[in-house]
Amino acid sequence: MDCKITKTKEGAAPATIRLSDRLNGLEESVTLAITAKARALKAEGKDIIGFGAGEPDFDTPENIKNAGIKAIKDGLTKYTAVGGINELKDAIIGKFKRDNNLTYSRDEVIVSCGGKHSIYNLFQSILNKGDEVIIPAPFWVSYPVMVSLAGGTPRIVHTTEAAGFKMSVDEFRANINSNTKAVIINSPSNPTGAAYTAAELEKLAEIALANNILIITDEIYEKLTYDGFKSSSIASVSDDVKRISVVLNGVSKTYSMTGWRIGYAAGPKEIIKAMTSIQSQSTSNPTSISQWAAVEAISGPQDILDPMIVEFEKRRSVMVDALNAIEGVSCRKPQGAFYVFANISKVLGRRFNEKTIKGSADLANYLIDEAGIAVVPGEPFGDDSFIRLSYATSMNNIVNGIRRIGEAIKELK
């Protein structure tokens, strides 16, 4: 990839700079792009309802904000240890014991600049050219990209809506080969909200253990579950499984702290040490103030989460029922996170004026242009027959937004 840079010296010819080959095919995160477009249109005064947000619309709880303010007033604003302050590591260790029955030491835990950063550091630490990572689809958009950036090869396993968007034992086993290095389990999932039961995780763990495959378990949405469902960590299946697992989590989704940028990982100390080395040469430590706020989030009262979870559950039901009432649209009721993954396969092929809706991106563009509704296409998540909608928005937006989607789809012929 080449770009031209104009020199400042008068009369000099523009220089051509060759950019890194790793940029080939690299695009901006579609979820962030959709959110940015919706915000830009709103700033122009257009009536836009956004269902693209990947963050809770609730404020960070007061006790957590106060902990951040206290850190500033106490002068805790300097560099910290690269992998996080001991107080936060201890809070994370306590959380794993309390919530997941997992025991870790400080040298088995790293704190990074958000959950995404933790995953990036992990892939940079474990992957070599030719290594394959099994990724069930639909998947979070950045997994395959991060694998490729680290020199690895994503091996996508397509799951079905009928199977609850979950990878089966047979599908897992069929995609293992001599190059398989790791498998990603995201439960509850972005974008589908699907969650594996403890029994399902145990069966997957047995296969990973038998084939010496590293388990990467992304549990960022573990607290956001509904209908009495309780998330399980695959790392807690047994001590042997724990030894081949890296658990990823963070404070962004659970405590509505997306802008604070604190994620963390726990796993074998040699992997954590490698991640720390990479972090030391890239970002150094996460923000000191945010780390102290995260100590309060993880160690403080957890019942502050209850009102948010109750409200999300209500919104989920309203959104699912409203979408299923639209002719040509259907969706499952998710078990966790704050997204629905709506099936729009029966809408594909319909036309508006002279344009045919060929895929999820066409429908997303049609909805934002004609109805003022921002949704995320399913194609970057691995399935072009779906769109993702977030219910991390007001009930009023959900009711009016889904109504406008229904009206817009009626106009397609």
C-alpha positions as CSV (number, residue, x, y, z in Angstrom):
1,M,0.0,0.0,0.0
2,D,1.4,3.4,-1.0
3,C,0.6,6.9,0.0
4,K,2.0,10.2,-1.2
5,I,3.3,12.8,1.2
6,T,3.9,16.3,-0.1
7,K,7.3,17.7,1.0
8,T,7.4,21.2,2.5
9,K,10.5,22.3,0.5
10,E,9.4,24.4,-2.4
11,G,9.6,22.7,-5.8
12,A,10.3,19.2,-4.4
13,A,8.3,16.3,-5.8
14,P,5.9,14.4,-3.5
15,A,7.5,11.4,-1.9
16,T,5.9,7.9,-2.0
17,I,5.9,6.1,1.3
18,R,5.2,2.4,1.3
19,L,2.9,1.5,4.2
20,S,2.9,-1.8,6.0
21,D,1.4,-4.8,4.2
22,R,-0.6,-5.6,7.3
23,L,-2.9,-2.8,6.4
24,N,-4.1,-4.6,3.3
25,G,-7.8,-5.3,3.8
26,L,-7.8,-3.7,7.2
27,E,-10.9,-1.5,7.7
28,E,-12.3,0.5,10.5
29,S,-14.4,-1.4,13.0
30,V,-17.9,-1.4,11.5
31,T,-19.6,-0.9,14.9
32,L,-17.6,2.2,15.6
33,A,-18.1,3.5,12.1
34,I,-21.9,3.1,12.3
35,T,-22.0,4.8,15.7
36,A,-19.8,7.7,14.3
37,K,-22.1,8.1,11.3
38,A,-25.2,8.2,13.5
39,R,-23.6,10.9,15.7
40,A,-22.5,12.9,12.7
41,L,-26.1,12.9,11.3
42,K,-27.5,13.8,14.6
43,A,-25.0,16.7,14.8
44,E,-26.5,17.9,11.5
45,G,-29.9,18.0,13.1
46,K,-31.3,14.9,11.6
47,D,-33.6,12.6,13.6
48,I,-31.5,9.5,14.0
49,I,-32.2,6.6,16.4
50,G,-29.1,4.6,16.9
51,F,-29.1,0.8,17.6
52,G,-25.4,0.5,17.0
53,A,-23.9,1.3,20.4
54,G,-21.7,-1.3,22.0
55,E,-21.9,0.3,25.4
56,P,-24.5,0.7,28.2
57,D,-26.4,3.9,28.1
58,F,-26.3,4.1,31.9
59,D,-23.9,6.4,33.7
60,T,-20.9,5.0,35.6
61,P,-22.1,4.4,39.2
62,E,-21.3,7.2,41.7
63,N,-19.1,5.2,44.0
64,I,-16.9,4.3,41.1
65,K,-16.7,7.9,39.8
66,N,-15.9,9.0,43.3
67,A,-13.0,6.5,43.5
68,G,-11.6,8.0,40.4
69,I,-12.0,11.6,41.7
70,K,-10.3,10.5,45.0
71,A,-7.4,9.1,43.1
72,I,-6.9,12.4,41.3
73,K,-7.1,14.3,44.6
74,D,-4.7,11.9,46.3
75,G,-2.1,12.4,43.5
76,L,-2.4,8.9,42.1
77,T,-1.7,10.2,38.6
78,K,1.7,8.9,37.8
79,Y,3.0,5.8,36.0
80,T,2.2,2.5,37.5
81,A,3.6,-1.0,37.1
82,V,3.1,-2.0,33.4
83,G,0.7,-4.8,34.2
84,G,-1.4,-2.9,36.7
85,I,-1.3,-1.9,40.3
86,N,-1.3,-4.7,42.9
87,E,-4.5,-3.4,44.5
88,L,-6.3,-3.9,41.2
89,K,-4.7,-7.2,40.6
90,D,-5.8,-8.3,44.0
91,A,-9.4,-7.1,43.3
92,I,-9.4,-9.1,40.1
93,I,-8.0,-12.2,41.9
94,G,-10.8,-11.8,44.5
95,K,-13.4,-11.5,41.7
96,F,-12.3,-14.7,40.0
97,K,-12.5,-16.6,43.3
98,R,-15.9,-15.1,44.2
99,D,-17.6,-15.3,40.9
100,N,-15.9,-18.2,39.0
101,N,-14.2,-20.3,41.7
102,L,-10.8,-19.7,40.0
103,T,-7.6,-19.1,41.9
104,Y,-4.9,-16.9,40.4
105,S,-1.7,-15.2,41.6
106,R,-0.5,-11.7,40.7
107,D,1.9,-13.0,38.1
108,E,-1.0,-14.7,36.4
109,V,-3.0,-11.4,35.9
110,I,-2.5,-8.4,33.6
111,V,-4.4,-5.2,33.4
112,S,-4.6,-3.5,30.0
113,C,-6.1,-0.5,28.3
114,G,-9.5,-2.0,27.7
115,G,-10.7,-5.5,26.9
116,K,-9.8,-5.1,23.2
117,H,-6.2,-4.3,24.2
118,S,-6.0,-7.5,26.3
119,I,-7.1,-9.6,23.4
120,Y,-4.6,-7.8,21.0
121,N,-1.7,-8.4,23.4
122,L,-2.7,-12.0,23.8
123,F,-2.7,-12.8,20.0
124,Q,0.6,-10.9,19.6
125,S,2.0,-13.1,22.4
126,I,1.0,-16.6,21.2
127,L,0.6,-16.6,17.4
128,N,3.2,-17.4,14.8
129,K,2.8,-17.6,11.0
130,G,0.6,-20.6,10.2
131,D,-1.0,-20.9,13.6
132,E,-4.8,-21.2,13.3
133,V,-7.4,-19.9,15.7
134,I,-10.8,-21.4,15.7
135,I,-13.5,-18.7,15.8
136,P,-17.2,-19.6,15.9
137,A,-19.3,-17.3,13.7
138,P,-21.1,-15.0,14.3
139,F,-18.1,-13.5,16.0
140,W,-17.1,-10.1,17.4
141,V,-15.7,-8.2,14.4
142,S,-12.2,-7.7,15.7
143,Y,-11.3,-11.4,16.5
144,P,-10.3,-12.4,12.9
145,V,-8.6,-9.1,12.3
146,M,-6.5,-9.3,15.4
147,V,-5.5,-12.9,14.6
148,S,-4.4,-11.9,11.1
149,L,-2.5,-8.8,12.4
150,A,-0.5,-11.2,14.7
151,G,0.4,-13.4,11.7
152,G,-2.1,-16.1,12.5
153,T,-4.9,-17.6,10.4
154,P,-8.6,-17.3,11.5
155,R,-10.5,-20.6,11.0
156,I,-14.1,-19.6,11.0
157,V,-16.7,-22.2,12.1
158,H,-20.2,-21.1,11.0
159,T,-22.9,-21.9,13.5
160,T,-26.6,-21.8,12.9
161,E,-29.5,-19.9,14.3
162,A,-31.3,-23.2,14.9
163,A,-28.4,-24.3,17.1
164,G,-28.6,-21.1,19.1
165,F,-25.5,-19.7,17.4
166,K,-23.3,-22.1,19.4
167,M,-20.5,-24.3,18.1
168,S,-21.2,-28.0,18.6
169,V,-18.7,-30.6,19.8
170,D,-18.7,-32.1,16.3
171,E,-18.1,-28.8,14.6
172,F,-15.2,-28.0,17.0
173,R,-13.6,-31.4,16.5
174,A,-14.0,-31.3,12.7
175,N,-12.0,-28.0,12.4
176,I,-9.0,-29.1,14.4
177,N,-5.8,-29.8,12.6
178,S,-2.0,-29.8,13.2
179,N,-2.0,-26.0,12.9
180,T,-4.7,-25.3,15.5
181,K,-3.2,-23.2,18.3
182,A,-6.3,-21.8,20.0
183,V,-10.1,-21.5,20.1
184,I,-12.2,-18.5,21.1
185,I,-15.3,-18.9,23.3
186,N,-17.3,-15.7,23.7
187,S,-20.1,-16.3,26.2
188,P,-22.4,-14.4,26.3
189,S,-21.7,-13.4,22.8
190,N,-21.4,-10.2,20.8
191,P,-23.3,-10.1,18.4
192,T,-25.9,-12.8,19.2
193,G,-26.3,-12.7,23.0
194,A,-26.0,-16.5,22.9
195,A,-24.5,-18.2,26.0
196,Y,-23.1,-21.7,26.6
197,T,-24.3,-23.8,29.5
198,A,-21.9,-25.3,31.9
199,A,-22.5,-28.7,30.4
200,E,-21.8,-27.4,26.9
201,L,-18.6,-25.8,28.0
202,E,-17.4,-28.9,29.7
203,K,-17.7,-30.9,26.5
204,L,-15.8,-28.3,24.5
205,A,-13.1,-28.2,27.2
206,E,-12.6,-31.9,26.9
207,I,-11.8,-31.6,23.2
208,A,-9.4,-28.7,23.8
209,L,-7.6,-30.6,26.5
210,A,-7.3,-33.7,24.5
211,N,-5.8,-31.8,21.6
212,N,-3.7,-29.3,23.6
213,I,-5.5,-26.3,22.3
214,L,-5.4,-23.0,24.1
215,I,-8.8,-21.8,25.2
216,I,-9.4,-18.1,24.9
217,T,-12.6,-17.3,26.9
218,D,-14.0,-13.8,26.5
219,E,-16.3,-13.2,29.4
220,I,-16.8,-9.4,29.1
221,Y,-20.6,-9.8,29.2
222,E,-20.8,-12.5,32.0
223,K,-22.8,-10.4,34.4
224,L,-25.4,-9.3,31.8
225,T,-27.6,-12.4,31.6
226,Y,-31.4,-12.8,31.8
227,D,-34.2,-15.2,32.6
228,G,-32.2,-16.6,35.5
229,F,-29.4,-17.8,33.3
230,K,-26.0,-17.7,35.0
231,S,-22.8,-17.5,33.0
232,S,-20.1,-20.2,33.6
233,S,-16.4,-19.9,32.9
234,I,-14.9,-22.7,30.9
235,A,-11.7,-22.3,32.8
236,S,-13.5,-23.5,36.0
237,V,-14.2,-27.0,34.5
238,S,-11.1,-28.4,36.0
239,D,-7.5,-27.5,37.1
240,D,-6.2,-29.1,33.8
241,V,-8.6,-26.9,31.7
242,K,-7.6,-23.8,33.7
243,R,-3.9,-24.5,32.8
244,I,-4.7,-24.2,29.1
245,S,-7.1,-21.2,29.4
246,V,-6.8,-17.5,29.2
247,V,-9.8,-15.6,30.7
248,L,-10.5,-12.2,29.3
249,N,-12.7,-9.7,31.0
250,G,-13.0,-6.0,31.9
251,V,-15.1,-3.3,33.6
252,S,-16.5,-1.6,30.4
253,K,-19.8,-3.4,30.0
254,T,-20.6,-4.6,33.5
255,Y,-20.0,-1.3,35.2
256,S,-20.7,1.1,32.3
257,M,-17.1,2.2,32.2
258,T,-16.4,2.0,28.5
259,G,-14.4,5.3,28.4
260,W,-12.3,4.3,31.4
261,R,-10.4,1.7,29.3
262,I,-9.7,-1.1,31.7
263,G,-9.6,-4.7,30.6
264,Y,-7.8,-7.7,32.2
265,A,-6.7,-11.2,31.5
266,A,-5.7,-14.2,33.7
267,G,-3.9,-17.3,32.6
268,P,-0.6,-19.2,32.6
269,K,2.1,-17.0,33.9
270,E,4.4,-17.4,30.9
271,I,1.6,-16.1,28.6
272,I,0.8,-13.2,31.0
273,K,4.6,-12.4,31.2
274,A,4.7,-12.2,27.4
275,M,1.6,-10.0,27.2
276,T,3.2,-7.7,29.8
277,S,6.4,-7.5,27.8
278,I,4.5,-6.4,24.7
279,Q,2.5,-3.9,26.7
280,S,5.7,-2.5,28.2
281,Q,6.9,-1.6,24.7
282,S,3.6,-0.3,23.4
283,T,1.3,1.5,25.8
284,S,3.0,0.9,29.1
285,N,0.5,0.9,32.0
286,P,-3.3,1.5,31.8
287,T,-4.4,4.9,33.1
288,S,-3.7,5.1,36.9
289,I,-6.9,6.9,37.7
290,S,-9.0,4.3,35.9
291,Q,-7.2,1.5,37.7
292,W,-8.2,2.9,41.1
293,A,-11.8,3.4,39.9
294,A,-11.8,-0.3,38.7
295,V,-10.7,-1.4,42.2
296,E,-13.9,0.1,43.6
297,A,-16.0,-1.3,40.7
298,I,-14.8,-4.9,41.2
299,S,-14.4,-4.9,45.0
300,G,-17.3,-2.6,45.9
301,P,-21.1,-3.4,46.2
302,Q,-22.3,-5.5,43.3
303,D,-26.0,-4.9,43.8
304,I,-25.6,-1.5,42.0
305,L,-25.8,-3.6,38.8
306,D,-29.3,-4.9,39.5
307,P,-31.3,-2.0,38.1
308,M,-29.3,-1.9,34.9
309,I,-29.8,-5.7,34.3
310,V,-33.5,-5.5,35.1
311,E,-33.9,-2.6,32.6
312,F,-31.9,-4.4,29.9
313,E,-34.1,-7.5,30.3
314,K,-37.3,-5.4,29.8
315,R,-35.9,-3.7,26.8
316,R,-34.7,-7.0,25.3
317,S,-38.3,-8.4,25.5
318,V,-39.8,-5.3,23.9
319,M,-37.3,-5.2,21.1
320,V,-37.5,-9.0,20.3
321,D,-41.3,-8.9,20.2
322,A,-41.4,-5.8,18.0
323,L,-38.9,-7.2,15.6
324,N,-40.7,-10.5,15.3
325,A,-43.9,-8.6,14.5
326,I,-42.3,-7.2,11.3
327,E,-43.1,-9.3,8.2
328,G,-39.8,-10.8,6.9
329,V,-37.8,-10.3,10.1
330,S,-37.3,-12.7,13.0
331,C,-34.9,-13.0,15.9
332,R,-34.2,-15.2,18.9
333,K,-34.4,-13.9,22.4
334,P,-30.7,-13.6,23.6
335,Q,-29.6,-15.0,26.9
336,G,-27.1,-12.2,27.6
337,A,-25.2,-9.1,26.5
338,F,-27.4,-6.2,25.1
339,Y,-27.8,-7.1,21.5
340,V,-30.3,-8.9,19.3
341,F,-29.2,-10.5,16.0
342,A,-32.1,-10.2,13.7
343,N,-32.6,-12.5,10.7
344,I,-33.4,-10.4,7.6
345,S,-32.9,-13.2,5.0
346,K,-36.5,-12.8,3.8
347,V,-36.0,-9.1,3.1
348,L,-32.9,-9.7,0.9
349,G,-33.7,-9.4,-2.8
350,R,-36.4,-6.7,-2.3
351,R,-36.1,-3.4,-4.0
352,F,-36.5,0.3,-3.2
353,N,-36.8,2.5,-6.2
354,E,-34.0,1.1,-8.5
355,K,-31.8,-0.4,-5.7
356,T,-31.9,-4.0,-4.6
357,I,-31.2,-5.0,-1.0
358,K,-28.5,-7.6,-1.7
359,G,-27.0,-7.9,1.8
360,S,-27.0,-6.6,5.3
361,A,-24.9,-3.5,4.5
362,D,-27.5,-2.5,1.8
363,L,-30.3,-2.8,4.4
364,A,-28.3,-0.9,7.0
365,N,-27.7,1.9,4.5
366,Y,-31.3,2.0,3.5
367,L,-32.5,2.1,7.1
368,I,-30.3,5.0,8.0
369,D,-30.9,7.0,4.8
370,E,-34.7,6.4,4.6
371,A,-35.8,5.8,8.1
372,G,-33.1,7.5,10.2
373,I,-32.3,4.2,12.0
374,A,-28.7,3.0,12.6
375,V,-28.2,-0.7,12.8
376,V,-25.0,-2.8,12.2
377,P,-24.7,-5.1,9.2
378,G,-24.2,-8.8,10.1
379,E,-21.6,-9.4,7.4
380,P,-18.6,-8.2,9.4
381,F,-19.8,-10.5,12.2
382,G,-19.7,-13.5,9.8
383,D,-23.3,-13.7,8.6
384,D,-24.7,-11.4,5.9
385,S,-28.3,-12.6,6.5
386,F,-28.6,-10.7,9.8
387,I,-28.3,-7.3,11.4
388,R,-27.3,-6.4,14.9
389,L,-29.3,-4.1,17.1
390,S,-28.3,-2.9,20.5
391,Y,-30.9,-2.3,23.2
392,A,-28.5,-0.2,25.2
393,T,-30.8,2.7,24.5
394,S,-34.1,4.1,25.9
395,M,-37.3,2.2,25.8
396,N,-38.8,5.2,23.8
397,N,-36.1,4.8,21.2
398,I,-36.7,1.0,21.0
399,V,-40.5,1.4,20.5
400,N,-40.2,4.2,17.9
401,G,-37.1,2.9,16.2
402,I,-38.5,-0.6,15.6
403,R,-41.8,0.9,14.4
404,R,-39.8,3.0,11.8
405,I,-37.9,-0.1,10.7
406,G,-41.2,-1.9,10.2
407,E,-42.6,0.9,8.1
408,A,-39.4,1.2,6.1
409,I,-39.3,-2.6,5.3
410,K,-43.0,-2.4,4.2
411,E,-41.8,0.0,1.5
412,L,-39.5,-2.6,0.0
413,K,-41.1,-4.5,-2.9
